[in-house]
Structure formats: structure tokens, C-alpha cells
Amino acid sequence: MNAFDEQVARLQQLFGPAIIEVLMPASHLTDVPIVFVQPNHIVEVLDFLKNGDRFEYDFLADLTASDELPAEPRYLVIYNLFSTTRFWRLRVKVCVAESEPVPSITGLWPGANWAEREIHDMYGIPVANHPDLRRILNDERFQGFPLRKDYDLRKYQIFNDAPAINKNLLDRKS
């Protein structure tokens, strides 16, 4: 039994039905182990993966989403983790319905803040308990979510009256 098999067995033992499915690299469907988790357990599973003995996935390498329309649930939220001590990678996925919020993980990784805002801005996926969930890439007046598969690309929106960029934006404050 290799280290990933041991980790998967321990996750399934500790979290039971919260772990929906596991895909291992040997399946030829992935090059990184993938763990599918119930949305309401994602924070506790990620906390364990980060801080649990013999896990130590201490670096959130990426956080993104995917619109799986017409599948239900519609969205995948994808957490790419890396262990800086063991040099292992792990992908954790959560399936969420269109109006179902995914819990924020900014308490575990503060760097998830902007990625969660981007997921909300581009897909409309609500992020529960996020400290500042407002648009990050699109103008606040923008209607819709441009990375959704059902977004009409011909319906572009132009805002000619955008405020000017503050010339001192990058100046350090003393």
C-alpha cells in the first residue's frame, strides 16, 4: 500500500460519507489523486488535509471552478493542494448546485480570498462566510456571469464612464 492509498483509507475512515469518491493516478483518468467531498464538509476535510498528521498539504496552489452544465449539480469547485514537506499534490473537488453556497476557506488559507471572489464573479457561485464577497474582475454594474456555459457571449457590456485609476494607487503609505 503506497502513501496515497493510506491517506485515502484514513480520510474515508475519519470522514465516512463526506468523501464521495476518490480517483487515483493508477486509474489513468488523472495524474493527481482527486478526492470528491460533500460541500458541507469541505472546510473540515481541508483543515485536516492541511493540519492532520502525515498529511501536511500546507499550500493552496490554486482554487478554481468549472461549469458542468447540463450536469447536476452544475458546478465543480476545485482545490489544488501541495505539501511543501512531502512534495505531494492532491486535488479536492466539491460539486455544488446553482444556488448552493460553498463555504469559504479563507480561515484556513487567507490567500483563497481573491480566488473565491473570482469564482463568485465569473460563475455566480455563492461563497458562504466570505469576508468581502464583491466583484473582483468585472465592473460592479456588469450583469451576469461570463464563465457560465449559458452566458450569451454576444451580449457584451461596455462601461465608458468607468472611474479613472488613482495615480497614487501603488504608492506606499507610511
C-alpha positions in Angstrom: 0.0 0.0 0.0 1.5 3.4 -1.0 1.2 6.7 0.9 -1.8 7.9 -1.1 -3.7 4.7 -0.5 -3.0 5.1 3.2 -4.2 8.7 3.1 -7.4 7.8 1.2 -8.1 5.0 3.7 -7.6 7.3 6.6 -9.8 10.1 5.0 -12.6 7.6 4.4 -12.3 6.2 7.9 -12.4 9.7 9.5 -15.0 11.4 7.3 -17.1 8.4 6.0 -19.8 9.5 3.6 -18.4 13.0 3.4 -15.8 11.5 1.0 -17.9 10.8 -2.1 -15.3 9.3 -4.5 -11.6 9.0 -4.9 -9.7 8.8 -8.3 -6.1 7.7 -8.1 -3.5 8.2 -10.8 -3.4 4.5 -11.5 -6.9 4.8 -12.9 -5.5 6.7 -15.9 -8.2 9.3 -15.5 -5.9 11.7 -13.6 -2.2 12.4 -12.9 -3.0 13.7 -9.4 -5.2 12.0 -6.8 -8.7 13.5 -6.7 -11.0 13.5 -3.7 -14.6 14.4 -4.1 -16.1 15.8 -0.9 -19.6 16.8 0.2 -19.9 20.6 0.2 -20.9 20.9 3.9 -17.7 19.0 4.9 -15.2 20.8 2.7 -13.8 23.1 5.4 -13.2 20.3 7.9 -11.7 18.0 5.3 -9.4 20.7 4.0 -8.4 21.6 7.6 -7.5 18.0 8.2 -5.5 17.8 5.0 -3.6 20.9 6.0 -3.0 20.1 9.6 -3.5 16.4 10.0 -0.7 14.1 11.0 1.1 12.7 7.9 -0.9 14.9 5.5 0.5 18.4 5.7 -1.0 19.8 2.4 0.0 23.2 3.6 -0.1 25.1 0.3 -3.2 26.0 -1.6 -1.7 26.1 -5.1 -5.0 27.0 -6.9 -8.7 27.4 -6.3 -11.0 27.5 -9.3 -14.3 26.3 -10.6 -15.9 24.7 -13.6 -19.4 24.9 -15.1 -20.5 21.4 -15.9 -23.9 22.3 -17.5 -26.0 20.3 -18.3 -24.9 18.1 -15.4 -26.4 18.4 -12.0 -25.1 19.6 -9.7 -23.9 22.3 -12.1 -20.6 23.4 -10.7 -17.3 21.9 -9.6 -15.2 23.9 -7.1 -11.6 22.7 -7.3 -8.9 23.0 -4.7 -5.4 22.1 -5.8 -3.2 21.4 -2.7 0.5 20.8 -2.3 2.6 19.5 0.6 5.8 21.6 0.8 7.3 19.0 3.2 6.4 15.8 1.2 6.2 17.3 -2.3 2.8 15.6 -2.9 -0.1 17.1 -4.8 -3.8 16.5 -4.2 -6.9 17.8 -5.9 -10.1 18.2 -3.9 -13.4 18.8 -5.7 -16.8 19.8 -4.5 -20.0 19.6 -6.6 -22.4 22.4 -5.9 -25.9 23.2 -7.3 -26.5 26.5 -9.0 -27.8 28.4 -5.9 -25.9 26.3 -3.3 -23.1 28.2 -1.5 -19.7 26.7 -1.0 -18.1 27.5 2.4 -15.2 30.0 2.4 -11.8 28.6 3.3 -10.2 32.0 4.0 -9.9 30.9 7.6 -7.5 28.2 6.5 -5.8 29.9 3.7 -6.2 33.7 3.6 -4.9 33.6 0.0 -8.2 32.0 -1.0 -9.9 35.4 -0.6 -9.4 36.6 -4.2 -9.9 33.2 -5.8 -13.2 32.8 -4.0 -14.2 36.3 -5.2 -13.2 35.3 -8.8 -15.4 32.2 -8.6 -18.3 34.3 -7.4 -17.7 37.0 -10.0 -17.2 34.7 -13.0 -19.7 31.9 -12.2 -22.1 33.3 -9.7 -21.3 30.6 -7.1 -22.1 32.0 -3.7 -19.3 31.7 -1.1 -20.7 31.5 2.5 -18.9 33.4 5.2 -16.6 35.2 2.8 -15.1 38.4 4.4 -15.6 40.6 1.3 -17.6 38.9 -1.5 -17.8 41.6 -4.2 -16.8 41.6 -7.8 -13.1 41.4 -8.4 -12.7 41.3 -12.2 -15.9 42.7 -13.7 -17.4 46.1 -13.2 -20.0 46.2 -10.3 -22.6 47.1 -12.9 -21.9 44.0 -15.0 -24.9 41.8 -15.5 -24.4 38.0 -15.5 -21.5 35.7 -15.0 -19.3 35.3 -18.1 -17.8 31.9 -17.5 -21.2 30.2 -17.3 -21.8 27.9 -20.2 -25.2 29.6 -20.8 -23.8 33.1 -20.8 -24.5 34.8 -24.2 -21.1 35.9 -25.5 -22.7 38.3 -27.9 -24.2 40.2 -25.0 -21.1 42.3 -24.3 -21.3 45.2 -21.9 -19.3 48.4 -22.2 -19.0 51.0 -19.4 -17.5 54.2 -20.9 -17.9 56.1 -17.7 -15.5 53.9 -15.6 -13.7 55.9 -12.9 -10.1 56.9 -13.6 -7.4 54.9 -11.9 -5.9 56.6 -8.9 -2.4 57.8 -9.9 -1.1 57.1 -6.4 -2.6 53.6 -6.3 0.7 51.8 -5.9 2.4 54.3 -3.6 3.4 53.0 -0.2 1.7 54.5 2.7 4.0 55.4 5.6 
